[in-house]
C-alpha cells in the first residue's frame, strides 16, 4: 500500500521503504477558503512527539508565509490549464512523488458534523477520519454509550486489491485501539469491506 503508480498505457508502480503522510488542511489563502496539503516525511521513523510537532506547525502556520507552501502559491498564480500541466509533469516522476504527494494521505472532517467520508488524496491509500461522537456500542453483552470515530479508507485498485486494503484498515484500527496513550480497552467494532474502492471501520 506504501506505493505509487504512474502512466496509463504502460503503468509503472514504485514501492517505497519510507512512509510520508500527506495531511489535508482547511486554510484561507488570498482571502479564499482552500484545502492545502502538507507532507510529513519519514513518519515510520518519527516519534509521536515529532509527528505532533509537525502537525501543530502546519495547523497553526499561515500558508501565505510558510516556505513549504511556496509551490502551491506559485501554482495558484498560473492560469488553471497551465497549472494542471505543470502539476502533472511533476507527478510523472515516481522518485519525487513522496515529497510532493506523500506515500499515503490523511483527511479529517472531525471539525464538522460528519461521521464518515471517502476522499481520494492522489495516493494509493487515503484515510478519512470522521468526528468523535457518543454512540451506543455493545460491550460485554451490554449496550453502553462510548465515543466512536469512524475511520475510512479509499484505495487505488491498480496497486492493491480489496482484501489487502481491508487488511491495512483492520491493522490500523487495531493499532489505534491498542495505542498505550489512549488507555482504552479493546472495544467491539465492525469492519465493513466490499468489492468497491472503499472500506470503513468504527473506532471506539
N, C-alpha and C positions, 0 to 999 in steps of 0.2 A: 504493500500500500504506500510505502515511502518512495514513490516513483513519479515519473512524469512521462508524457507521451507527446510526440510532435510529428506532424506530417499527415497527409490524407491518403495519397495514393500508395506511398511506402512509409507507413508509420514506424517510428523508432521509439523504443521505451528505454529510459535511463532509470536505474535504481541507485538510490543514494544511501550512504552509510551514516550520514549525519541528518538529524531531524531539525528542520527550520519551520517554525509556525507563522503563518500569515494571520494577523489579527485585524478584523474589520472594526473601524472606529466611526462613531457618529459625531461629525465635526461641522464647523462653519468655516468656509473658505471664501474670501472675496464677497462676503455678505450672503452667501448661499449655503444652505444646509446640504452637506455632501457626506458620502461614505468614503473614507480613505483607508488604505491598508498599510500596516507596518509589519515588517518581517523580523521575527526574533530568531537569530541563528543559534545553531548548536544547542538546542534545548535538551538533547539527550545527555549532555554533559553538565548542564547548569543545575545549581541548587534551587530549591523553591524560593529562597530569598532573592536570588539573582533574577529568576523569572519574574517575580512580583515587582522588583525594582524596574525592570524593563517595561512591564505593563503600565506601572504608575507613571513612568516618564512619558510614554506615548499618550496615555489617557489625559494627563494634565497639560501636555505641551500644546503649543499653537502651531498648526500646520502651515501657517503663513510665514513662520520664522524658523522652524526646525530644518536643519540641513537634510535630514532623511527624506523630507517631502519635496525637495527641490525638483526631482524628476516629475512628480505629479503636477507641480506648479507650471513647469515648462510645457508639459503636455496640454494643460488647460489653456495655455495661451495660443496653441496651434488651432487651425481650422479642424473641425471634427473629423473629416475624412483623412486628412493628413496625420492627425494624432493617432488614428486607428492603424494606419500603415506603419508608423514608427513603432507603436507598441507591438504589433505582430512581428515586425522584423527582430525586435529584441527578444521576443519569446521563442523564436525559432531555435535559439541555442539552448540545448538541454543542459549544457555545462553551467551556464549562467542563470538558469531558471530558478534555482533555490534562493538566490539573492534577490530576485525580483518578485517571485510569487510564493516562496516558501515551498516546502515539500508536502505540507498539509495546511488546511485553513480552519480557523475557528471563528464563528459568528454568533454573537449573543444578542438576544432581544429581551433580556431579563428586566430591562428598564421600561418595557412596555407590557401591557396586559396580554401577552402572547404565550401560550403553553408550548407549542412546537411549530417548527417550520423547517423547510429543507432548502438550503442555499447552495448554489453552485459557485465555489470560490476559485475556479480555474485550476484546481489541484486535483489529484486522483481521489482524495477523500476530503470532505468538508464536514466539520462537526457543527451542529446547531444547538445552542443552549437556550432553553426557554426560561421563563420566570420560575422562581421558587415559590410554591403555593401550597397552603394546607389542603390536604385531601384525605379521604378515608382510605386506609390500607389494611390488609389482613396481616396480623402478627400473632403467632402462637394461638391460632384459632379464634382470635378476637378481632373485631374491627375497631381501629383506633385512628385518630387524626394525626397526621405527620406531614412535615414539609417535604414536598416532592418536586423534583426538577426533571423535566423531560429532556432527554439527550437524543438528538437525531444525527443521522449520517447520510450524506449524499455521496455517491461514488461514481467513478468512470468505469463502465463495463468493459472498455477496451483494455484496461490494465488489470483489474481484479473482477472476480465474479461475485454473485450474491452470497455464496457460502463464506468466502473469505471476508467479505465486508461485514457479515454478521459476526464472525469471529473477532474482528477488530473492535466492533462496537461492544460486544459482550465482555471482552477482556478489559476495555476501558471502563465500562460500567462497574465491573468487579473491583478494579483497581481504585476507582474513586470512592466506592463504598467502604473499602478497607483502609483508606488513607488514614494514618495514625492521628493526624492533627484534628480530624473531624470528631474523633471519639464517639463513633456510632457503631451499633451492631449491624450485622448484615440483614437488611430488611427483605421483605417479599417484593419482587419486582418482575415485570414481564418484558420479554424481548419480542418485538414483532419484526419478523424478517420475511420479505416477499421476493418475488422474482423481478420486481422493478428495480429502479436505481436508488431506492431509499430504504433505510431501516430505522427503527426507533426503539428506544428503551426508556423506562421510567426509573429515575434515580431517587432513592429516599435517603 
